[in-house]
Amino acid sequence: MTMRQPRTGNLLAMRAETGEKFDKFPAARFPVQHEIQQLQKELNDFNERIIELENEGHRGHAMEVLKANAIDFARRIDELRCLLVRSQRS
C-alpha cells in the first residue's frame, strides 16, 4: 500500500518548481481548453508576482490592483469551465 505524503507549504511555489507545461491542448482543436490554459498561466504569473511583492513587504493600491486582476482571471477561467460542462451535458 502506498502512502500519500501530506501537502504542506506553498502550493504555488511547488507548482512553479515542477515546471508544469500548459500546451496540452492545441488551439485549433480545443479552443476553450487552450484559452483556459492561457488564462491559468497568466493567473499563475500574477499569483507569483503577488507573493514576491508580499514577501518584500509591499502594500497599497498596486497590490490591490494585482489581486483584483488575479480574481478576474480566476472568474474568467471558471466561466469557461462552466461553458465546457454545459456543452458536455447537452
C-alpha positions as CSV (number, residue, x, y, z in Angstrom):
1,M,0.0,0.0,0.0
2,T,1.3,3.4,-0.9
3,M,1.1,6.3,1.5
4,R,0.4,9.8,0.1
5,Q,2.6,12.5,1.5
6,P,0.8,15.4,3.2
7,R,0.7,18.6,1.2
8,T,2.3,21.4,3.2
9,G,3.9,24.6,2.2
10,N,3.3,27.0,-0.7
11,L,1.5,25.1,-3.4
12,L,2.1,27.8,-5.9
13,A,5.8,27.6,-5.4
14,M,5.7,23.8,-5.6
15,R,3.8,24.1,-8.9
16,A,6.4,26.5,-10.3
17,E,9.2,24.2,-9.3
18,T,7.8,21.2,-11.2
19,G,7.8,23.2,-14.5
20,E,4.3,22.3,-15.3
21,K,3.5,22.5,-19.1
22,F,0.5,24.4,-20.3
23,D,0.4,23.5,-24.0
24,K,-1.5,20.3,-23.5
25,F,-4.3,21.2,-25.9
26,P,-3.7,22.5,-29.5
27,A,-5.7,25.7,-30.0
28,A,-7.2,24.7,-33.3
29,R,-8.8,21.5,-31.9
30,F,-9.6,22.6,-28.4
31,P,-10.1,26.4,-28.4
32,V,-11.8,26.7,-25.0
33,Q,-9.4,24.4,-23.2
34,H,-6.5,26.3,-24.8
35,E,-7.9,29.6,-23.6
36,I,-8.3,28.1,-20.1
37,Q,-4.6,27.1,-20.2
38,Q,-3.5,30.5,-21.3
39,L,-5.6,32.2,-18.6
40,Q,-4.3,29.8,-16.0
41,K,-0.7,30.6,-16.9
42,E,-1.4,34.3,-16.6
43,L,-3.1,33.7,-13.3
44,N,-0.1,31.8,-12.0
45,D,2.2,34.6,-13.1
46,F,0.0,37.1,-11.2
47,N,0.0,34.9,-8.1
48,E,3.8,34.5,-8.2
49,R,4.2,38.3,-8.6
50,I,1.8,38.9,-5.7
51,I,3.7,36.5,-3.5
52,E,7.0,38.1,-4.4
53,L,5.7,41.6,-3.6
54,E,4.1,40.5,-0.3
55,N,7.4,38.8,0.8
56,E,9.1,42.1,0.1
57,G,6.6,43.9,2.3
58,H,4.7,45.8,-0.4
59,R,1.3,47.0,0.5
60,G,-1.1,49.5,-1.1
61,H,-3.0,50.2,-4.2
62,A,-0.7,48.4,-6.6
63,M,-1.2,45.1,-4.6
64,E,-4.9,45.6,-4.6
65,V,-4.9,46.0,-8.4
66,L,-2.8,42.9,-8.9
67,K,-5.2,40.9,-6.6
68,A,-8.2,42.2,-8.4
69,N,-6.7,41.2,-11.8
70,A,-5.9,37.7,-10.4
71,I,-9.5,37.4,-9.2
72,D,-10.7,38.4,-12.6
73,F,-8.6,35.8,-14.3
74,A,-9.9,33.2,-11.9
75,R,-13.5,34.3,-12.7
76,R,-12.9,34.0,-16.5
77,I,-11.4,30.6,-16.0
78,D,-14.5,29.5,-14.0
79,E,-16.8,30.8,-16.7
80,L,-15.0,28.9,-19.4
81,R,-15.0,25.7,-17.3
82,C,-18.8,26.1,-16.8
83,L,-19.2,26.5,-20.5
84,L,-17.4,23.2,-21.1
85,V,-19.5,21.4,-18.5
86,R,-22.8,22.8,-20.0
87,S,-21.7,21.7,-23.5
88,Q,-20.8,18.2,-22.4
89,R,-24.2,17.8,-20.7
90,S,-26.1,18.7,-23.9
